[in-house]
């Protein structure tokens, strides 16, 4: 187990300086979400969230994005995956960070779920086919239109597709038949990326479809996906003039296992040298090509996302 960082100031200053340098070169690095008390004394200052002499969870969750943005230039979150956010929601979110800060936003699962998960939170929709799957008109009207006033603060819109069963999606060909016209109908104001969870879909036809529409393949570390290092070596895997990375989980480890092992995410517990080096390789590649990259590291990859990012940068 790696120890906590010695002092908040030394870690914050060192990391913020290096991330700012990378950003000037077109490489934006941040984390997946930001509301983690486990980062207190590392990224966050507890005194800033005191109310009546005690730590306030409510104040922390409402205000910590501002302090996060003092260290990181970008963030990715699930805040738009489970809903179609209103214009007021977007206004409050983007207003909580500096204008130069960038958000990677997920399209709602109402667009990307072929079949809704059989989970109680889906109510009557649980386990049923989604009639709005890849509905370009709905995406434009209910999502992109609300987001458009804040386009300058959006790094990329990510379409995250969960793992399709054979019953939900019979083949890659069927997926591409639905995906291709959808990508061709997207509003031009944003950059887009696709994230898949079916390793058998990592075929030339998939990459060609994304390349045709200048959409990035999201290099994602996830339970059943090939490691990022293996993905970046696939022919044609870099499909756009920018790159998106989401380092979520070690291959073979489930989300639930990672939460049990790592929460509350105060320290690195399981270093992943392969994932770190793959991300460094991506950084070197995009810098050599003069392109941009948006790289997001999750607490559940190693146990502490800020520490993982520092380790990646130390090895560059």
One Martini backbone bead per residue (centre of mass of N, CA, C, O) as a GRO file, in nm:
protein
  316
    1UNK     BB    1   0.095   0.038   0.024
    2UNK     BB    2   0.053   0.359  -0.038
    3UNK     BB    3   0.098   0.653   0.082
    4UNK     BB    4   0.025   0.936   0.169
    5UNK     BB    5   0.061   1.245   0.110
    6UNK     BB    6   0.236   1.464   0.300
    7UNK     BB    7   0.116   1.727   0.151
    8UNK     BB    8  -0.103   1.924   0.005
    9UNK     BB    9   0.074   2.146  -0.128
   10UNK     BB   10   0.286   1.973  -0.274
   11UNK     BB   11   0.092   1.812  -0.448
   12UNK     BB   12  -0.080   2.030  -0.579
   13UNK     BB   13   0.147   2.196  -0.706
   14UNK     BB   14   0.280   1.976  -0.873
   15UNK     BB   15   0.031   1.883  -1.035
   16UNK     BB   16  -0.071   2.154  -1.148
   17UNK     BB   17   0.186   2.224  -1.307
   18UNK     BB   18   0.194   1.971  -1.495
   19UNK     BB   19  -0.093   1.999  -1.614
   20UNK     BB   20  -0.049   2.279  -1.739
   21UNK     BB   21   0.174   2.195  -1.930
   22UNK     BB   22   0.012   1.983  -2.087
   23UNK     BB   23  -0.218   2.167  -2.181
   24UNK     BB   24  -0.026   2.345  -2.363
   25UNK     BB   25   0.007   2.059  -2.544
   26UNK     BB   26  -0.300   1.913  -2.549
   27UNK     BB   27  -0.313   1.774  -2.254
   28UNK     BB   28  -0.594   1.644  -2.080
   29UNK     BB   29  -0.615   1.593  -1.725
   30UNK     BB   30  -0.828   1.375  -1.524
   31UNK     BB   31  -1.125   1.274  -1.373
   32UNK     BB   32  -1.376   1.068  -1.238
   33UNK     BB   33  -1.495   1.283  -1.100
   34UNK     BB   34  -1.491   1.480  -0.754
   35UNK     BB   35  -1.668   1.370  -0.491
   36UNK     BB   36  -1.404   1.313  -0.267
   37UNK     BB   37  -1.311   1.282   0.060
   38UNK     BB   38  -1.040   1.115   0.021
   39UNK     BB   39  -0.893   1.396  -0.093
   40UNK     BB   40  -0.835   1.502   0.169
   41UNK     BB   41  -0.522   1.670   0.178
   42UNK     BB   42  -0.466   1.659  -0.147
   43UNK     BB   43  -0.698   1.842  -0.298
   44UNK     BB   44  -0.845   1.914  -0.034
   45UNK     BB   45  -0.980   2.162   0.202
   46UNK     BB   46  -1.149   2.133   0.486
   47UNK     BB   47  -1.199   2.435   0.575
   48UNK     BB   48  -1.384   2.511   0.320
   49UNK     BB   49  -1.623   2.297   0.457
   50UNK     BB   50  -1.716   2.474   0.692
   51UNK     BB   51  -1.989   2.451   0.943
   52UNK     BB   52  -2.005   2.535   1.252
   53UNK     BB   53  -1.715   2.380   1.293
   54UNK     BB   54  -1.795   2.172   1.058
   55UNK     BB   55  -1.817   1.938   0.841
   56UNK     BB   56  -1.976   1.975   0.511
   57UNK     BB   57  -2.119   1.783   0.281
   58UNK     BB   58  -2.293   1.983   0.128
   59UNK     BB   59  -2.071   2.194   0.073
   60UNK     BB   60  -1.877   2.012  -0.073
   61UNK     BB   61  -2.061   1.921  -0.314
   62UNK     BB   62  -2.124   2.226  -0.406
   63UNK     BB   63  -1.790   2.345  -0.407
   64UNK     BB   64  -1.541   2.149  -0.505
   65UNK     BB   65  -1.498   2.217  -0.807
   66UNK     BB   66  -1.331   2.473  -0.769
   67UNK     BB   67  -1.085   2.327  -0.637
   68UNK     BB   68  -1.033   2.119  -0.852
   69UNK     BB   69  -0.966   2.346  -1.077
   70UNK     BB   70  -0.685   2.420  -0.939
   71UNK     BB   71  -0.558   2.138  -1.062
   72UNK     BB   72  -0.765   2.067  -1.285
   73UNK     BB   73  -0.873   2.103  -1.638
   74UNK     BB   74  -1.058   1.836  -1.608
   75UNK     BB   75  -1.374   1.639  -1.648
   76UNK     BB   76  -1.554   1.335  -1.574
   77UNK     BB   77  -1.908   1.230  -1.581
   78UNK     BB   78  -2.247   1.106  -1.478
   79UNK     BB   79  -2.449   1.359  -1.474
   80UNK     BB   80  -2.578   1.275  -1.788
   81UNK     BB   81  -2.659   0.960  -1.797
   82UNK     BB   82  -2.948   0.969  -1.609
   83UNK     BB   83  -3.015   1.232  -1.789
   84UNK     BB   84  -3.176   1.536  -1.896
   85UNK     BB   85  -3.049   1.819  -1.872
   86UNK     BB   86  -3.095   2.127  -1.791
   87UNK     BB   87  -3.017   2.450  -1.839
   88UNK     BB   88  -2.977   2.506  -1.536
   89UNK     BB   89  -2.780   2.284  -1.476
   90UNK     BB   90  -2.560   2.370  -1.672
   91UNK     BB   91  -2.517   2.653  -1.560
   92UNK     BB   92  -2.420   2.564  -1.278
   93UNK     BB   93  -2.188   2.383  -1.359
   94UNK     BB   94  -2.021   2.583  -1.543
   95UNK     BB   95  -2.021   2.814  -1.316
   96UNK     BB   96  -1.821   2.639  -1.108
   97UNK     BB   97  -1.609   2.704  -1.333
   98UNK     BB   98  -1.385   2.794  -1.528
   99UNK     BB   99  -1.383   2.876  -1.860
  100UNK     BB  100  -1.119   2.684  -1.922
  101UNK     BB  101  -1.273   2.456  -1.837
  102UNK     BB  102  -1.332   2.095  -1.896
  103UNK     BB  103  -1.598   1.884  -2.018
  104UNK     BB  104  -1.694   1.552  -2.003
  105UNK     BB  105  -1.982   1.420  -2.160
  106UNK     BB  106  -2.261   1.222  -2.130
  107UNK     BB  107  -2.481   1.056  -2.277
  108UNK     BB  108  -2.769   0.936  -2.238
  109UNK     BB  109  -2.904   0.615  -2.194
  110UNK     BB  110  -3.154   0.675  -2.375
  111UNK     BB  111  -2.948   0.646  -2.628
  112UNK     BB  112  -2.747   0.374  -2.549
  113UNK     BB  113  -2.976   0.180  -2.465
  114UNK     BB  114  -3.121  -0.105  -2.579
  115UNK     BB  115  -3.147  -0.225  -2.284
  116UNK     BB  116  -3.268  -0.213  -1.985
  117UNK     BB  117  -3.184  -0.273  -1.692
  118UNK     BB  118  -3.256  -0.513  -1.430
  119UNK     BB  119  -3.357  -0.252  -1.237
  120UNK     BB  120  -3.533  -0.079  -1.004
  121UNK     BB  121  -3.465   0.221  -1.108
  122UNK     BB  122  -3.639   0.164  -1.389
  123UNK     BB  123  -3.884   0.025  -1.335
  124UNK     BB  124  -4.088  -0.039  -1.601
  125UNK     BB  125  -3.815  -0.053  -1.791
  126UNK     BB  126  -3.703  -0.301  -1.687
  127UNK     BB  127  -3.576  -0.512  -1.943
  128UNK     BB  128  -3.642  -0.317  -2.176
  129UNK     BB  129  -3.681  -0.186  -2.467
  130UNK     BB  130  -3.544   0.098  -2.629
  131UNK     BB  131  -3.702   0.338  -2.831
  132UNK     BB  132  -3.437   0.560  -2.812
  133UNK     BB  133  -3.225   0.424  -2.964
  134UNK     BB  134  -3.047   0.625  -3.149
  135UNK     BB  135  -3.194   0.916  -3.126
  136UNK     BB  136  -3.126   1.201  -3.288
  137UNK     BB  137  -3.361   1.390  -3.223
  138UNK     BB  138  -3.350   1.363  -2.915
  139UNK     BB  139  -3.062   1.449  -2.873
  140UNK     BB  140  -3.088   1.735  -2.996
  141UNK     BB  141  -3.333   1.840  -2.823
  142UNK     BB  142  -3.263   1.729  -2.511
  143UNK     BB  143  -2.938   1.794  -2.522
  144UNK     BB  144  -2.781   1.978  -2.725
  145UNK     BB  145  -2.958   2.233  -2.692
  146UNK     BB  146  -2.884   2.274  -2.385
  147UNK     BB  147  -2.557   2.272  -2.439
  148UNK     BB  148  -2.478   2.490  -2.655
  149UNK     BB  149  -2.404   2.750  -2.473
  150UNK     BB  150  -2.141   2.547  -2.361
  151UNK     BB  151  -1.940   2.442  -2.586
  152UNK     BB  152  -1.659   2.572  -2.497
  153UNK     BB  153  -1.665   2.363  -2.225
  154UNK     BB  154  -1.654   2.114  -2.421
  155UNK     BB  155  -1.463   1.849  -2.499
  156UNK     BB  156  -1.676   1.593  -2.494
  157UNK     BB  157  -1.898   1.352  -2.629
  158UNK     BB  158  -2.011   1.050  -2.477
  159UNK     BB  159  -2.081   0.718  -2.598
  160UNK     BB  160  -2.203   0.480  -2.379
  161UNK     BB  161  -2.178   0.130  -2.420
  162UNK     BB  162  -2.288  -0.135  -2.316
  163UNK     BB  163  -2.297  -0.460  -2.295
  164UNK     BB  164  -2.398  -0.665  -2.541
  165UNK     BB  165  -2.612  -0.891  -2.606
  166UNK     BB  166  -2.725  -1.116  -2.834
  167UNK     BB  167  -3.022  -1.028  -2.797
  168UNK     BB  168  -2.977  -0.715  -2.836
  169UNK     BB  169  -2.706  -0.779  -3.027
  170UNK     BB  170  -2.607  -0.982  -3.281
  171UNK     BB  171  -2.394  -0.762  -3.409
  172UNK     BB  172  -2.184  -0.543  -3.548
  173UNK     BB  173  -2.354  -0.482  -3.797
  174UNK     BB  174  -2.604  -0.389  -3.644
  175UNK     BB  175  -2.472  -0.158  -3.492
  176UNK     BB  176  -2.371   0.002  -3.746
  177UNK     BB  177  -2.653   0.047  -3.872
  178UNK     BB  178  -2.724   0.245  -3.631
  179UNK     BB  179  -2.471   0.431  -3.592
  180UNK     BB  180  -2.404   0.575  -3.859
  181UNK     BB  181  -2.657   0.765  -3.891
  182UNK     BB  182  -2.625   0.898  -3.619
  183UNK     BB  183  -2.346   1.032  -3.659
  184UNK     BB  184  -2.447   1.188  -3.924
  185UNK     BB  185  -2.669   1.368  -3.725
  186UNK     BB  186  -2.488   1.540  -3.566
  187UNK     BB  187  -2.400   1.804  -3.417
  188UNK     BB  188  -2.126   2.033  -3.491
  189UNK     BB  189  -2.036   2.166  -3.202
  190UNK     BB  190  -1.915   1.882  -3.136
  191UNK     BB  191  -1.736   1.637  -2.989
  192UNK     BB  192  -1.684   1.277  -3.037
  193UNK     BB  193  -1.738   0.961  -2.857
  194UNK     BB  194  -1.681   0.604  -2.835
  195UNK     BB  195  -1.799   0.349  -2.599
  196UNK     BB  196  -1.714   0.013  -2.554
  197UNK     BB  197  -1.794  -0.346  -2.417
  198UNK     BB  198  -1.719  -0.510  -2.690
  199UNK     BB  199  -1.441  -0.668  -2.797
  200UNK     BB  200  -1.555  -0.784  -3.079
  201UNK     BB  201  -1.580  -0.474  -3.204
  202UNK     BB  202  -1.260  -0.449  -3.260
  203UNK     BB  203  -1.289  -0.354  -3.576
  204UNK     BB  204  -1.245  -0.208  -3.875
  205UNK     BB  205  -1.544  -0.123  -3.914
  206UNK     BB  206  -1.564   0.045  -3.660
  207UNK     BB  207  -1.331   0.243  -3.712
  208UNK     BB  208  -1.436   0.344  -3.987
  209UNK     BB  209  -1.695   0.472  -3.888
  210UNK     BB  210  -1.564   0.683  -3.706
  211UNK     BB  211  -1.375   0.814  -3.914
  212UNK     BB  212  -1.593   0.923  -4.108
  213UNK     BB  213  -1.704   1.113  -3.845
  214UNK     BB  214  -1.477   1.209  -3.647
  215UNK     BB  215  -1.467   0.982  -3.422
  216UNK     BB  216  -1.374   0.867  -3.116
  217UNK     BB  217  -1.211   0.625  -2.963
  218UNK     BB  218  -1.242   0.485  -2.646
  219UNK     BB  219  -0.996   0.427  -2.428
  220UNK     BB  220  -1.076   0.144  -2.218
  221UNK     BB  221  -1.070   0.047  -1.885
  222UNK     BB  222  -1.214  -0.280  -1.840
  223UNK     BB  223  -1.315  -0.579  -1.739
  224UNK     BB  224  -1.365  -0.697  -2.070
  225UNK     BB  225  -1.135  -0.538  -2.183
  226UNK     BB  226  -0.877  -0.459  -2.331
  227UNK     BB  227  -0.612  -0.321  -2.282
  228UNK     BB  228  -0.494  -0.024  -2.372
  229UNK     BB  229  -0.233  -0.131  -2.501
  230UNK     BB  230  -0.390  -0.314  -2.703
  231UNK     BB  231  -0.572  -0.102  -2.843
  232UNK     BB  232  -0.343   0.094  -2.964
  233UNK     BB  233  -0.244  -0.161  -3.163
  234UNK     BB  234  -0.474  -0.135  -3.335
  235UNK     BB  235  -0.575  -0.100  -3.638
  236UNK     BB  236  -0.722   0.219  -3.651
  237UNK     BB  237  -0.787   0.327  -3.347
  238UNK     BB  238  -0.724   0.614  -3.452
  239UNK     BB  239  -1.013   0.817  -3.559
  240UNK     BB  240  -0.895   1.104  -3.481
  241UNK     BB  241  -0.767   1.439  -3.395
  242UNK     BB  242  -0.839   1.295  -3.122
  243UNK     BB  243  -0.823   1.179  -2.773
  244UNK     BB  244  -0.975   0.917  -2.566
  245UNK     BB  245  -0.962   0.843  -2.206
  246UNK     BB  246  -1.072   0.559  -1.984
  247UNK     BB  247  -0.963   0.471  -1.660
  248UNK     BB  248  -1.138   0.239  -1.465
  249UNK     BB  249  -1.037  -0.078  -1.483
  250UNK     BB  250  -0.927  -0.370  -1.417
  251UNK     BB  251  -0.887  -0.645  -1.565
  252UNK     BB  252  -1.134  -0.861  -1.407
  253UNK     BB  253  -1.266  -0.619  -1.253
  254UNK     BB  254  -1.518  -0.507  -1.079
  255UNK     BB  255  -1.684  -0.252  -0.952
  256UNK     BB  256  -1.757  -0.379  -0.676
  257UNK     BB  257  -1.469  -0.471  -0.608
  258UNK     BB  258  -1.338  -0.189  -0.613
  259UNK     BB  259  -1.502  -0.056  -0.394
  260UNK     BB  260  -1.429  -0.255  -0.167
  261UNK     BB  261  -1.108  -0.211  -0.195
  262UNK     BB  262  -1.090   0.135  -0.210
  263UNK     BB  263  -1.266   0.256  -0.029
  264UNK     BB  264  -1.228   0.615  -0.008
  265UNK     BB  265  -0.973   0.689  -0.196
  266UNK     BB  266  -0.678   0.773  -0.049
  267UNK     BB  267  -0.512   0.535  -0.202
  268UNK     BB  268  -0.290   0.335  -0.337
  269UNK     BB  269  -0.337  -0.036  -0.381
  270UNK     BB  270  -0.310  -0.108  -0.718
  271UNK     BB  271  -0.083  -0.106  -0.924
  272UNK     BB  272  -0.075  -0.016  -1.297
  273UNK     BB  273   0.172  -0.021  -1.518
  274UNK     BB  274   0.031  -0.070  -1.792
  275UNK     BB  275  -0.166   0.170  -1.789
  276UNK     BB  276   0.039   0.392  -1.750
  277UNK     BB  277   0.211   0.338  -2.010
  278UNK     BB  278  -0.018   0.370  -2.215
  279UNK     BB  279  -0.072   0.667  -2.150
  280UNK     BB  280   0.207   0.767  -2.217
  281UNK     BB  281   0.196   0.679  -2.513
  282UNK     BB  282  -0.035   0.865  -2.589
  283UNK     BB  283   0.101   1.129  -2.520
  284UNK     BB  284   0.336   1.101  -2.715
  285UNK     BB  285   0.170   1.077  -2.972
  286UNK     BB  286   0.004   1.346  -2.967
  287UNK     BB  287   0.253   1.526  -2.954
  288UNK     BB  288   0.385   1.430  -3.224
  289UNK     BB  289   0.097   1.519  -3.383
  290UNK     BB  290  -0.044   1.779  -3.261
  291UNK     BB  291  -0.263   1.686  -3.057
  292UNK     BB  292  -0.542   1.589  -2.868
  293UNK     BB  293  -0.616   1.503  -2.518
  294UNK     BB  294  -0.851   1.304  -2.311
  295UNK     BB  295  -0.783   1.216  -1.969
  296UNK     BB  296  -0.933   0.959  -1.753
  297UNK     BB  297  -0.926   0.883  -1.403
  298UNK     BB  298  -1.006   0.627  -1.181
  299UNK     BB  299  -1.022   0.514  -0.863
  300UNK     BB  300  -1.079   0.200  -0.967
  301UNK     BB  301  -0.796   0.130  -1.076
  302UNK     BB  302  -0.603   0.183  -0.783
  303UNK     BB  303  -0.763   0.401  -0.552
  304UNK     BB  304  -0.619   0.687  -0.671
  305UNK     BB  305  -0.630   0.916  -0.912
  306UNK     BB  306  -0.421   1.137  -0.843
  307UNK     BB  307  -0.188   0.934  -0.798
  308UNK     BB  308  -0.190   0.811  -1.080
  309UNK     BB  309  -0.128   1.069  -1.235
  310UNK     BB  310   0.140   1.129  -1.104
  311UNK     BB  311   0.277   0.862  -1.195
  312UNK     BB  312   0.254   0.912  -1.495
  313UNK     BB  313   0.420   1.179  -1.499
  314UNK     BB  314   0.683   1.070  -1.370
  315UNK     BB  315   0.725   0.865  -1.635
  316UNK     BB  316   0.777   1.080  -1.877
   0.00000   0.00000   0.00000
